[in-house]
Every structure is written in structure tokens, then in C-alpha cells.
Amino acid sequence: MKKIWQFGILAMLGFTFLLTGCGSNNKVENNTLKVATCADFAPFEFQGKDGQYEGFDIDIIKAIGKEMGEKVEISNLGFDALVPALQTGHVDAVIAGMSMNGERDKAVTFSKPYYQSGLTIMVNANNNSIHSFKDLEGKTIAVQIGTTGATEAKKIPGAKVKELNSSADTFIELKAHNVQAVVNDKPVNAYYMVESGDKSIKRVGGQLTSENYAIAVKKGNTELVEKINKALEKIKADGTYAKIYKKWFGVEPSAEN
Ligand code: GLN
């Protein structure tokens, strides 16, 4: 009889242990914010020498995760695979220099904006015929697939638009003179010019669009987007955002950002 009791207690302990074990596993899982990006968009997201993810967006999402008490796990996808990754539930959030727009609003829920951007043109340094978006009519233009740059370039009358996988690929195509221009986000073009010291290409014209970058979550996930917004507000108020901004852009954020 005593034996049976002992066995019973041991079995119960074991069962409880198993349950707690599962419980804590779930907790780790729940405390991880799974984030997708497209790490080819410096200075927002790129891979450092050892393959680590770096950039303004990466620092911002890590700071947001810290505020939320969540570990941030980053995965690297093609830009056009980011929205589907949210829709299928493979990731919880996307941060990828992604501009808020009406089309995407139908597919995802956006956080409050965290960076103000827009599109600009890059041409070869010896190009003297393209000075503005109007001059792009009938020209060949390289863009990154699935981006606002691609959407806008396709609206230009007579333009032949080449959609490539990354913004780095668009610069390569331009330098090889396979296209006459690149339409891409202004801060990415500017960072490329400064970091590469490349004198073979130049920026021309003004800014075509005014776009706001925001973090995307699965359509209707208001609980998560509210947590992200609260964390974003907190890091803006406590100076963390300004510190990260200064680290990547060398200046203090302006009022809009
Ligand atoms: N801001 C642009 C967009 O949202 C480009 C983003 C990117 O290439 N990472 O389409």
C-alpha cells in the first residue's frame, strides 16, 4: 500500500514537472517577437561582416522589443515576401523601411509612423539628360521589386521598368549602364553615396513622394500594434529613438520623425 502511495506521489510530481516544463517553453515562445525584414536596405537594415543584422530599423525594433519585454528574433526575406509572411502567421511584425500606403493598408495593419522618407532618382554621373521625374519618360529604370519605387516608376509614361531583388542590384545595373536611372528611397540613395564614396553615379531632381515608414503586423492584430505604438511612444519620449537616429543619420531627428 505504502509503495502505491509513493508511486502515486512520484507520478504526480513528474506530471507537474512536465506541465511546468511545457509552460515555461510556451512562455519563451510567447516572449519572442518574430520580426521579418529585407536586410539589403542600408542604413535601415543590412548584414554586417559576420552576417549580423544591423541598421536603424534593427535598433528601433530591438528597443521596442525591450520595452515590450520581448526578445526580438529577426528573419531575412525578400521584400515582396514580407506581407505574405505576416498573412500566413510566420512572423508577428515586419520592419523594413516599409512605407504606409493605401494598397498595403488593405493587407496589413500599420503602427504609427517612425520615419519620414520619399523617392529620388539616381543616374550615372555622366548623364546630362535626366534632371527630374518628367525626364524619365520613355527611359529604362531599375527598381526593387514590390516597392513604392516600382509602383511610381510604372506610372511614368513609356518607361521600361526592370524589377530587381534588392536596391544594391539596382545600383549595379545602373553602373553597368543596363538602365538609365534608379528610383529608390532618398535616405538609402544618400547613404549609398556617402558610404561607398562612389563618384560614378549621382542623385538628380527633387523628392517625388512623401512616405512614412511604419511597422506592419497581421491585419487586425490591434493588440500587438497597440503594444508597439506604446513602446514607440516611450522610446521617443525617453531619448532612445533620438540616440538611434543620431547613430545612423548623424543628426538629431526632425519634428516629423
Ligand atoms: N519604402 C519603400 C517601400 O515601402 C522601399 C522599401 C524597401 O525597399 N525596403 O516600398
py3Dmol code that shows the C-alpha trace and the ligand (Angstrom):
import py3Dmol

protein = """\
ATOM      1  CA  MET A   1       0.000   0.000   0.000  1.00  0.00           C
ATOM      2  CA  LYS A   2       2.807   2.385   1.001  1.00  0.00           C
ATOM      3  CA  LYS A   3       4.533   1.559  -2.267  1.00  0.00           C
ATOM      4  CA  ILE A   4       1.438   2.542  -4.265  1.00  0.00           C
ATOM      5  CA  TRP A   5       1.262   5.879  -2.446  1.00  0.00           C
ATOM      6  CA  GLN A   6       4.924   6.560  -3.083  1.00  0.00           C
ATOM      7  CA  PHE A   7       4.469   5.718  -6.723  1.00  0.00           C
ATOM      8  CA  GLY A   8       1.409   7.962  -6.904  1.00  0.00           C
ATOM      9  CA  ILE A   9       3.239  10.944  -5.400  1.00  0.00           C
ATOM     10  CA  LEU A  10       6.228  10.442  -7.697  1.00  0.00           C
ATOM     11  CA  ALA A  11       3.961  10.201 -10.720  1.00  0.00           C
ATOM     12  CA  MET A  12       2.150  13.380  -9.700  1.00  0.00           C
ATOM     13  CA  LEU A  13       5.430  15.234  -9.201  1.00  0.00           C
ATOM     14  CA  GLY A  14       6.639  14.051 -12.583  1.00  0.00           C
ATOM     15  CA  PHE A  15       3.411  15.159 -14.212  1.00  0.00           C
ATOM     16  CA  THR A  16       3.589  18.586 -12.547  1.00  0.00           C
ATOM     17  CA  PHE A  17       7.206  18.908 -13.695  1.00  0.00           C
ATOM     18  CA  LEU A  18       6.184  18.039 -17.229  1.00  0.00           C
ATOM     19  CA  LEU A  19       3.424  20.629 -17.140  1.00  0.00           C
ATOM     20  CA  THR A  20       5.687  23.356 -15.783  1.00  0.00           C
ATOM     21  CA  GLY A  21       8.275  22.342 -18.355  1.00  0.00           C
ATOM     22  CA  CYS A  22       5.763  22.834 -21.166  1.00  0.00           C
ATOM     23  CA  GLY A  23       4.511  26.007 -19.564  1.00  0.00           C
ATOM     24  CA  SER A  24       7.889  27.630 -19.453  1.00  0.00           C
ATOM     25  CA  ASN A  25       8.611  26.591 -23.036  1.00  0.00           C
ATOM     26  CA  ASN A  26       5.433  28.293 -24.120  1.00  0.00           C
ATOM     27  CA  LYS A  27       6.457  31.349 -22.204  1.00  0.00           C
ATOM     28  CA  VAL A  28       9.772  31.650 -24.056  1.00  0.00           C
ATOM     29  CA  GLU A  29       7.862  31.248 -27.305  1.00  0.00           C
ATOM     30  CA  ASN A  30       5.368  33.919 -26.224  1.00  0.00           C
ATOM     31  CA  ASN A  31       8.133  36.264 -25.155  1.00  0.00           C
ATOM     32  CA  THR A  32       9.656  36.299 -28.599  1.00  0.00           C
ATOM     33  CA  LEU A  33       8.620  38.864 -31.161  1.00  0.00           C
ATOM     34  CA  LYS A  34       9.225  37.275 -34.556  1.00  0.00           C
ATOM     35  CA  VAL A  35      10.183  40.025 -36.974  1.00  0.00           C
ATOM     36  CA  ALA A  36      10.896  39.840 -40.690  1.00  0.00           C
ATOM     37  CA  THR A  37      12.945  42.325 -42.668  1.00  0.00           C
ATOM     38  CA  CYS A  38      14.699  42.525 -46.031  1.00  0.00           C
ATOM     39  CA  ALA A  39      18.291  43.131 -44.966  1.00  0.00           C
ATOM     40  CA  ASP A  40      19.534  44.889 -48.081  1.00  0.00           C
ATOM     41  CA  PHE A  41      18.484  48.443 -47.419  1.00  0.00           C
ATOM     42  CA  ALA A  42      21.244  50.290 -45.593  1.00  0.00           C
ATOM     43  CA  PRO A  43      21.181  52.225 -43.339  1.00  0.00           C
ATOM     44  CA  PHE A  44      17.819  50.736 -42.278  1.00  0.00           C
ATOM     45  CA  GLU A  45      18.676  47.033 -42.441  1.00  0.00           C
ATOM     46  CA  PHE A  46      21.700  45.196 -43.731  1.00  0.00           C
ATOM     47  CA  GLN A  47      24.048  42.388 -42.731  1.00  0.00           C
ATOM     48  CA  GLY A  48      27.343  43.250 -41.072  1.00  0.00           C
ATOM     49  CA  LYS A  49      30.667  41.482 -41.638  1.00  0.00           C
ATOM     50  CA  ASP A  50      29.679  38.484 -39.521  1.00  0.00           C
ATOM     51  CA  GLY A  51      26.210  38.252 -41.012  1.00  0.00           C
ATOM     52  CA  GLN A  52      24.598  40.036 -38.055  1.00  0.00           C
ATOM     53  CA  TYR A  53      21.601  42.265 -38.759  1.00  0.00           C
ATOM     54  CA  GLU A  54      22.293  45.957 -38.305  1.00  0.00           C
ATOM     55  CA  GLY A  55      20.724  49.314 -39.025  1.00  0.00           C
ATOM     56  CA  PHE A  56      18.272  51.940 -37.863  1.00  0.00           C
ATOM     57  CA  ASP A  57      15.233  49.637 -38.130  1.00  0.00           C
ATOM     58  CA  ILE A  58      17.032  46.813 -36.321  1.00  0.00           C
ATOM     59  CA  ASP A  59      17.950  49.095 -33.398  1.00  0.00           C
ATOM     60  CA  ILE A  60      14.415  50.519 -33.309  1.00  0.00           C
ATOM     61  CA  ILE A  61      12.706  47.120 -33.221  1.00  0.00           C
ATOM     62  CA  LYS A  62      15.145  45.863 -30.566  1.00  0.00           C
ATOM     63  CA  ALA A  63      14.399  48.921 -28.417  1.00  0.00           C
ATOM     64  CA  ILE A  64      10.664  48.357 -28.939  1.00  0.00           C
ATOM     65  CA  GLY A  65      11.052  44.668 -28.045  1.00  0.00           C
ATOM     66  CA  LYS A  66      12.927  45.598 -24.881  1.00  0.00           C
ATOM     67  CA  GLU A  67      10.109  47.965 -23.872  1.00  0.00           C
ATOM     68  CA  MET A  68       7.567  45.210 -24.513  1.00  0.00           C
ATOM     69  CA  GLY A  69       9.622  42.671 -22.555  1.00  0.00           C
ATOM     70  CA  GLU A  70      10.063  40.553 -25.687  1.00  0.00           C
ATOM     71  CA  LYS A  71      13.115  39.018 -27.258  1.00  0.00           C
ATOM     72  CA  VAL A  72      13.364  40.002 -30.928  1.00  0.00           C
ATOM     73  CA  GLU A  73      14.054  37.260 -33.464  1.00  0.00           C
ATOM     74  CA  ILE A  74      14.866  38.556 -36.954  1.00  0.00           C
ATOM     75  CA  SER A  75      14.449  36.699 -40.218  1.00  0.00           C
ATOM     76  CA  ASN A  76      15.614  37.934 -43.583  1.00  0.00           C
ATOM     77  CA  LEU A  77      13.197  37.675 -46.519  1.00  0.00           C
ATOM     78  CA  GLY A  78      12.745  39.184 -49.974  1.00  0.00           C
ATOM     79  CA  PHE A  79      10.843  42.481 -49.819  1.00  0.00           C
ATOM     80  CA  ASP A  80       7.888  41.028 -51.726  1.00  0.00           C
ATOM     81  CA  ALA A  81       7.696  38.088 -49.256  1.00  0.00           C
ATOM     82  CA  LEU A  82       7.247  40.300 -46.162  1.00  0.00           C
ATOM     83  CA  VAL A  83       3.485  40.906 -46.328  1.00  0.00           C
ATOM     84  CA  PRO A  84       2.740  37.221 -47.110  1.00  0.00           C
ATOM     85  CA  ALA A  85       4.901  36.226 -44.087  1.00  0.00           C
ATOM     86  CA  LEU A  86       2.584  38.308 -41.881  1.00  0.00           C
ATOM     87  CA  GLN A  87      -0.554  36.997 -43.519  1.00  0.00           C
ATOM     88  CA  THR A  88       0.443  33.351 -43.057  1.00  0.00           C
ATOM     89  CA  GLY A  89       1.454  33.987 -39.436  1.00  0.00           C
ATOM     90  CA  HIS A  90       5.120  33.073 -39.964  1.00  0.00           C
ATOM     91  CA  VAL A  91       6.159  36.326 -38.286  1.00  0.00           C
ATOM     92  CA  ASP A  92       4.484  38.762 -35.892  1.00  0.00           C
ATOM     93  CA  ALA A  93       5.826  42.005 -37.343  1.00  0.00           C
ATOM     94  CA  VAL A  94       7.712  43.495 -40.282  1.00  0.00           C
ATOM     95  CA  ILE A  95      10.186  46.365 -40.135  1.00  0.00           C
ATOM     96  CA  ALA A  96      11.803  47.037 -43.486  1.00  0.00           C
ATOM     97  CA  GLY A  97      11.732  50.720 -44.380  1.00  0.00           C
ATOM     98  CA  MET A  98       8.191  49.845 -45.416  1.00  0.00           C
ATOM     99  CA  SER A  99       6.104  52.838 -46.467  1.00  0.00           C
ATOM    100  CA  MET A 100       2.498  53.050 -45.362  1.00  0.00           C
ATOM    101  CA  ASN A 101       0.129  53.293 -48.310  1.00  0.00           C
ATOM    102  CA  GLY A 102      -3.472  52.612 -49.220  1.00  0.00           C
ATOM    103  CA  GLU A 103      -2.699  49.399 -51.072  1.00  0.00           C
ATOM    104  CA  ARG A 104      -0.775  47.857 -48.161  1.00  0.00           C
ATOM    105  CA  ASP A 105      -3.380  49.098 -45.690  1.00  0.00           C
ATOM    106  CA  LYS A 106      -5.745  46.538 -47.191  1.00  0.00           C
ATOM    107  CA  ALA A 107      -3.316  43.707 -46.375  1.00  0.00           C
ATOM    108  CA  VAL A 108      -1.693  44.641 -43.038  1.00  0.00           C
ATOM    109  CA  THR A 109      -2.148  46.867 -40.001  1.00  0.00           C
ATOM    110  CA  PHE A 110       0.461  49.587 -39.591  1.00  0.00           C
ATOM    111  CA  SER A 111       1.892  51.087 -36.419  1.00  0.00           C
ATOM    112  CA  LYS A 112       2.325  54.832 -36.016  1.00  0.00           C
ATOM    113  CA  PRO A 113       4.990  56.079 -38.457  1.00  0.00           C
ATOM    114  CA  TYR A 114       8.594  56.117 -37.250  1.00  0.00           C
ATOM    115  CA  TYR A 115      10.483  57.707 -40.176  1.00  0.00           C
ATOM    116  CA  GLN A 116       9.660  60.130 -42.971  1.00  0.00           C
ATOM    117  CA  SER A 117      11.012  59.275 -46.411  1.00  0.00           C
ATOM    118  CA  GLY A 118      10.345  59.643 -50.140  1.00  0.00           C
ATOM    119  CA  LEU A 119      11.630  58.653 -53.571  1.00  0.00           C
ATOM    120  CA  THR A 120      14.542  60.138 -55.502  1.00  0.00           C
ATOM    121  CA  ILE A 121      16.359  59.395 -58.763  1.00  0.00           C
ATOM    122  CA  MET A 122      19.920  58.175 -59.293  1.00  0.00           C
ATOM    123  CA  VAL A 123      21.661  58.308 -62.682  1.00  0.00           C
ATOM    124  CA  ASN A 124      25.188  57.779 -63.981  1.00  0.00           C
ATOM    125  CA  ALA A 125      27.500  60.709 -63.244  1.00  0.00           C
ATOM    126  CA  ASN A 126      27.944  61.427 -66.968  1.00  0.00           C
ATOM    127  CA  ASN A 127      24.187  61.522 -67.659  1.00  0.00           C
ATOM    128  CA  ASN A 128      23.154  65.032 -68.655  1.00  0.00           C
ATOM    129  CA  SER A 129      19.647  64.322 -69.922  1.00  0.00           C
ATOM    130  CA  ILE A 130      17.799  63.291 -66.758  1.00  0.00           C
ATOM    131  CA  HIS A 131      17.153  66.058 -64.231  1.00  0.00           C
ATOM    132  CA  SER A 132      13.656  65.252 -62.945  1.00  0.00           C
ATOM    133  CA  PHE A 133      10.898  62.648 -62.884  1.00  0.00           C
ATOM    134  CA  LYS A 134       9.477  64.194 -66.079  1.00  0.00           C
ATOM    135  CA  ASP A 135      12.746  63.337 -67.857  1.00  0.00           C
ATOM    136  CA  LEU A 136      12.240  59.647 -67.031  1.00  0.00           C
ATOM    137  CA  GLU A 137       9.509  59.298 -69.667  1.00  0.00           C
ATOM    138  CA  GLY A 138      10.473  56.579 -72.150  1.00  0.00           C
ATOM    139  CA  LYS A 139      13.639  55.666 -70.187  1.00  0.00           C
ATOM    140  CA  THR A 140      14.778  52.348 -68.693  1.00  0.00           C
ATOM    141  CA  ILE A 141      14.548  52.386 -64.900  1.00  0.00           C
ATOM    142  CA  ALA A 142      15.714  49.864 -62.290  1.00  0.00           C
ATOM    143  CA  VAL A 143      13.681  49.454 -59.100  1.00  0.00           C
ATOM    144  CA  GLN A 144      13.413  46.987 -56.245  1.00  0.00           C
ATOM    145  CA  ILE A 145      10.541  44.548 -56.687  1.00  0.00           C
ATOM    146  CA  GLY A 146       7.385  45.182 -54.649  1.00  0.00           C
ATOM    147  CA  THR A 147       8.418  48.673 -53.528  1.00  0.00           C
ATOM    148  CA  THR A 148       6.790  52.073 -53.831  1.00  0.00           C
ATOM    149  CA  GLY A 149       9.663  52.935 -56.205  1.00  0.00           C
ATOM    150  CA  ALA A 150       8.415  50.157 -58.514  1.00  0.00           C
ATOM    151  CA  THR A 151       4.817  51.403 -58.322  1.00  0.00           C
ATOM    152  CA  GLU A 152       5.790  55.007 -59.116  1.00  0.00           C
ATOM    153  CA  ALA A 153       8.213  54.077 -61.919  1.00  0.00           C
ATOM    154  CA  LYS A 154       5.477  52.050 -63.621  1.00  0.00           C
ATOM    155  CA  LYS A 155       3.302  55.190 -63.765  1.00  0.00           C
ATOM    156  CA  ILE A 156       5.906  57.067 -65.851  1.00  0.00           C
ATOM    157  CA  PRO A 157       4.713  57.170 -69.493  1.00  0.00           C
ATOM    158  CA  GLY A 158       6.720  54.954 -71.827  1.00  0.00           C
ATOM    159  CA  ALA A 159       9.218  53.923 -69.147  1.00  0.00           C
ATOM    160  CA  LYS A 160      10.654  50.395 -69.249  1.00  0.00           C
ATOM    161  CA  VAL A 161      10.866  49.223 -65.646  1.00  0.00           C
ATOM    162  CA  LYS A 162      13.286  46.488 -64.556  1.00  0.00           C
ATOM    163  CA  GLU A 163      12.307  44.991 -61.197  1.00  0.00           C
ATOM    164  CA  LEU A 164      15.280  43.589 -59.274  1.00  0.00           C
ATOM    165  CA  ASN A 165      15.563  41.787 -55.951  1.00  0.00           C
ATOM    166  CA  SER A 166      17.426  44.413 -53.954  1.00  0.00           C
ATOM    167  CA  SER A 167      18.341  48.070 -54.070  1.00  0.00           C
ATOM    168  CA  ALA A 168      22.015  47.012 -54.267  1.00  0.00           C
ATOM    169  CA  ASP A 169      21.150  45.186 -57.516  1.00  0.00           C
ATOM    170  CA  THR A 170      19.574  48.354 -58.930  1.00  0.00           C
ATOM    171  CA  PHE A 171      22.819  50.295 -58.380  1.00  0.00           C
ATOM    172  CA  ILE A 172      24.844  47.514 -60.065  1.00  0.00           C
ATOM    173  CA  GLU A 173      22.503  47.616 -63.052  1.00  0.00           C
ATOM    174  CA  LEU A 174      22.852  51.400 -63.271  1.00  0.00           C
ATOM    175  CA  LYS A 175      26.646  51.327 -63.058  1.00  0.00           C
ATOM    176  CA  ALA A 176      26.702  48.674 -65.799  1.00  0.00           C
ATOM    177  CA  HIS A 177      24.661  51.123 -67.944  1.00  0.00           C
ATOM    178  CA  ASN A 178      21.946  48.492 -68.378  1.00  0.00           C
ATOM    179  CA  VAL A 179      19.391  51.082 -67.213  1.00  0.00           C
ATOM    180  CA  GLN A 180      19.386  54.867 -67.354  1.00  0.00           C
ATOM    181  CA  ALA A 181      18.072  55.524 -63.867  1.00  0.00           C
ATOM    182  CA  VAL A 182      17.192  54.061 -60.482  1.00  0.00           C
ATOM    183  CA  VAL A 183      14.149  55.128 -58.453  1.00  0.00           C
ATOM    184  CA  ASN A 184      14.689  54.378 -54.789  1.00  0.00           C
ATOM    185  CA  ASP A 185      14.198  55.768 -51.278  1.00  0.00           C
ATOM    186  CA  LYS A 186      16.057  59.035 -50.644  1.00  0.00           C
ATOM    187  CA  PRO A 187      17.880  58.077 -47.392  1.00  0.00           C
ATOM    188  CA  VAL A 188      19.094  54.808 -48.948  1.00  0.00           C
ATOM    189  CA  ASN A 189      20.422  56.602 -52.022  1.00  0.00           C
ATOM    190  CA  ALA A 190      22.068  59.219 -49.806  1.00  0.00           C
ATOM    191  CA  TYR A 191      23.673  56.622 -47.525  1.00  0.00           C
ATOM    192  CA  TYR A 192      25.000  54.686 -50.521  1.00  0.00           C
ATOM    193  CA  MET A 193      26.632  57.814 -51.942  1.00  0.00           C
ATOM    194  CA  VAL A 194      28.332  58.695 -48.651  1.00  0.00           C
ATOM    195  CA  GLU A 195      29.352  55.174 -47.595  1.00  0.00           C
ATOM    196  CA  SER A 196      30.596  53.946 -50.961  1.00  0.00           C
ATOM    197  CA  GLY A 197      32.302  57.199 -51.991  1.00  0.00           C
ATOM    198  CA  ASP A 198      31.150  56.117 -55.460  1.00  0.00           C
ATOM    199  CA  LYS A 199      31.593  59.003 -57.897  1.00  0.00           C
ATOM    200  CA  SER A 200      30.263  57.122 -60.924  1.00  0.00           C
ATOM    201  CA  ILE A 201      26.615  57.754 -60.047  1.00  0.00           C
ATOM    202  CA  LYS A 202      24.736  60.825 -58.780  1.00  0.00           C
ATOM    203  CA  ARG A 203      21.378  61.916 -57.423  1.00  0.00           C
ATOM    204  CA  VAL A 204      19.236  64.222 -59.552  1.00  0.00           C
ATOM    205  CA  GLY A 205      15.955  66.076 -59.089  1.00  0.00           C
ATOM    206  CA  GLY A 206      13.844  66.570 -56.020  1.00  0.00           C
ATOM    207  CA  GLN A 207      11.811  64.140 -53.990  1.00  0.00           C
ATOM    208  CA  LEU A 208       8.866  62.609 -55.851  1.00  0.00           C
ATOM    209  CA  THR A 209       6.794  61.350 -52.940  1.00  0.00           C
ATOM    210  CA  SER A 210       6.450  61.856 -49.219  1.00  0.00           C
ATOM    211  CA  GLU A 211       6.228  58.478 -47.491  1.00  0.00           C
ATOM    212  CA  ASN A 212       6.110  57.319 -43.889  1.00  0.00           C
ATOM    213  CA  TYR A 213       7.812  54.158 -42.732  1.00  0.00           C
ATOM    214  CA  ALA A 214       5.846  52.103 -40.207  1.00  0.00           C
ATOM    215  CA  ILE A 215       5.965  48.669 -38.617  1.00  0.00           C
ATOM    216  CA  ALA A 216       3.431  46.225 -40.065  1.00  0.00           C
ATOM    217  CA  VAL A 217       1.554  43.457 -38.232  1.00  0.00           C
ATOM    218  CA  LYS A 218      -1.064  40.972 -39.399  1.00  0.00           C
ATOM    219  CA  LYS A 219      -4.254  42.741 -40.491  1.00  0.00           C
ATOM    220  CA  GLY A 220      -6.442  43.326 -37.448  1.00  0.00           C
ATOM    221  CA  ASN A 221      -3.847  42.454 -34.786  1.00  0.00           C
ATOM    222  CA  THR A 222      -4.722  45.581 -32.820  1.00  0.00           C
ATOM    223  CA  GLU A 223      -3.424  44.135 -29.550  1.00  0.00           C
ATOM    224  CA  LEU A 224       0.116  43.867 -30.924  1.00  0.00           C
ATOM    225  CA  VAL A 225       0.035  47.138 -32.834  1.00  0.00           C
ATOM    226  CA  GLU A 226      -1.091  48.981 -29.699  1.00  0.00           C
ATOM    227  CA  LYS A 227       1.805  47.488 -27.724  1.00  0.00           C
ATOM    228  CA  ILE A 228       4.224  48.507 -30.487  1.00  0.00           C
ATOM    229  CA  ASN A 229       2.792  52.049 -30.597  1.00  0.00           C
ATOM    230  CA  LYS A 230       3.097  52.392 -26.838  1.00  0.00           C
ATOM    231  CA  ALA A 231       6.705  51.203 -26.920  1.00  0.00           C
ATOM    232  CA  LEU A 232       7.481  53.533 -29.835  1.00  0.00           C
ATOM    233  CA  GLU A 233       5.994  56.454 -27.929  1.00  0.00           C
ATOM    234  CA  LYS A 234       8.089  55.516 -24.877  1.00  0.00           C
ATOM    235  CA  ILE A 235      11.400  55.301 -26.794  1.00  0.00           C
ATOM    236  CA  LYS A 236      10.637  58.647 -28.441  1.00  0.00           C
ATOM    237  CA  ALA A 237       9.928  60.244 -25.063  1.00  0.00           C
ATOM    238  CA  ASP A 238      12.962  58.829 -23.223  1.00  0.00           C
ATOM    239  CA  GLY A 239      15.555  59.779 -25.858  1.00  0.00           C
ATOM    240  CA  THR A 240      16.285  56.239 -27.108  1.00  0.00           C
ATOM    241  CA  TYR A 241      14.827  56.994 -30.548  1.00  0.00           C
ATOM    242  CA  ALA A 242      16.898  60.187 -30.890  1.00  0.00           C
ATOM    243  CA  LYS A 243      20.054  58.295 -29.894  1.00  0.00           C
ATOM    244  CA  ILE A 244      19.441  55.613 -32.524  1.00  0.00           C
ATOM    245  CA  TYR A 245      18.573  58.275 -35.128  1.00  0.00           C
ATOM    246  CA  LYS A 246      21.807  60.133 -34.453  1.00  0.00           C
ATOM    247  CA  LYS A 247      23.819  56.896 -34.629  1.00  0.00           C
ATOM    248  CA  TRP A 248      22.621  56.176 -38.185  1.00  0.00           C
ATOM    249  CA  PHE A 249      21.953  59.612 -39.688  1.00  0.00           C
ATOM    250  CA  GLY A 250      24.494  61.709 -37.821  1.00  0.00           C
ATOM    251  CA  VAL A 251      21.907  64.363 -36.920  1.00  0.00           C
ATOM    252  CA  GLU A 252      19.069  64.849 -34.434  1.00  0.00           C
ATOM    253  CA  PRO A 253      15.635  63.729 -35.677  1.00  0.00           C
ATOM    254  CA  SER A 254      13.450  66.492 -37.104  1.00  0.00           C
ATOM    255  CA  ALA A 255       9.970  67.249 -35.745  1.00  0.00           C
ATOM    256  CA  GLU A 256       8.255  64.923 -38.267  1.00  0.00           C
ATOM    257  CA  ASN A 257      10.336  61.900 -37.242  1.00  0.00           C
TER     258      ASN A 257
END
"""
ligand_1 = """\
10
LIG
N 9.957 52.370 -48.777
C 9.841 51.547 -49.935
C 8.584 50.736 -49.860
O 7.980 50.651 -48.837
C 11.063 50.634 -50.117
C 11.294 49.708 -49.004
C 12.451 48.728 -49.208
O 12.935 48.547 -50.308
N 12.899 48.093 -48.165
O 8.169 50.156 -50.815
"""
view = py3Dmol.view(width=600, height=400)
view.addModel(protein, "pdb")
view.setStyle({"model": 0}, {"cartoon": {"style": "trace"}})
view.addModel(ligand_1, "xyz")
view.setStyle({"model": 1}, {"stick": {}})
view.zoomTo()
view.show()
